[in-house]
Amino acid sequence: MSGEQFDDIVSQLESISETLGERTFDLLREAVASKSGHRPAEEKTITQARRAIDKAIHLLSGLAATND
């Protein structure tokens, strides 16, 4: 796989990470607005998924750089 192909995957993953970050922010904002006083369980799961995607971005970015 060429570095350019990894760059494309990294770009897609970055977009997904950003979307998950926005969803997390929305969930937290909704929790504050409802004065629930609790962190939404869904937010924790989304944050874990986002961290995994960010790790994949880091790993694949290294491959993209070595294959250029």
C-alpha positions as CSV (number, residue, x, y, z in Angstrom):
1,M,0.0,0.0,0.0
2,S,1.4,3.4,-0.9
3,G,1.8,6.3,1.4
4,E,-0.9,8.2,-0.5
5,Q,-3.4,5.4,0.2
6,F,-2.6,5.6,3.9
7,D,-3.1,9.4,3.7
8,D,-6.6,8.8,2.4
9,I,-7.5,6.5,5.2
10,V,-6.0,8.8,7.8
11,S,-8.1,11.7,6.3
12,Q,-11.3,9.6,6.6
13,L,-10.4,8.6,10.2
14,E,-9.8,12.2,11.1
15,S,-13.2,13.1,9.8
16,I,-14.8,10.4,11.8
17,S,-12.9,11.5,14.9
18,E,-14.1,15.0,14.5
19,T,-17.7,13.9,14.1
20,L,-17.5,11.8,17.2
21,G,-16.0,14.8,19.1
22,E,-18.9,16.9,18.0
23,R,-21.4,14.2,19.1
24,T,-19.6,14.0,22.5
25,F,-19.9,17.8,22.9
26,D,-23.6,17.7,22.0
27,L,-24.2,15.0,24.6
28,L,-22.4,16.9,27.3
29,R,-24.2,20.1,26.5
30,E,-27.5,18.3,26.6
31,A,-26.7,16.8,30.0
32,V,-25.7,20.2,31.4
33,A,-28.9,21.8,29.9
34,S,-31.1,19.1,31.5
35,K,-29.2,19.5,34.8
36,S,-29.0,15.8,35.1
37,G,-25.8,16.0,37.1
38,H,-24.6,12.8,35.4
39,R,-22.1,12.1,32.6
40,P,-24.1,10.3,29.9
41,A,-23.0,6.7,29.5
42,E,-23.1,7.1,25.7
43,E,-20.5,9.9,26.0
44,K,-18.1,7.6,27.7
45,T,-18.4,4.9,24.9
46,I,-18.1,7.5,22.1
47,T,-15.0,8.9,23.8
48,Q,-13.4,5.5,24.0
49,A,-14.1,4.9,20.3
50,R,-12.7,8.3,19.4
51,R,-9.5,7.5,21.3
52,A,-9.2,4.2,19.4
53,I,-9.6,6.0,16.1
54,D,-7.0,8.7,17.2
55,K,-4.6,5.9,18.0
56,A,-5.2,4.4,14.5
57,I,-4.6,7.8,13.0
58,H,-1.3,8.0,14.8
59,L,-0.2,4.5,13.7
60,L,-1.2,4.9,10.1
61,S,0.4,8.4,9.8
62,G,3.7,6.7,10.7
63,L,3.1,4.2,7.9
64,A,2.2,6.9,5.4
65,A,5.4,8.8,6.2
66,T,7.6,5.7,5.8
67,N,6.0,4.7,2.5
68,D,6.3,8.1,0.7
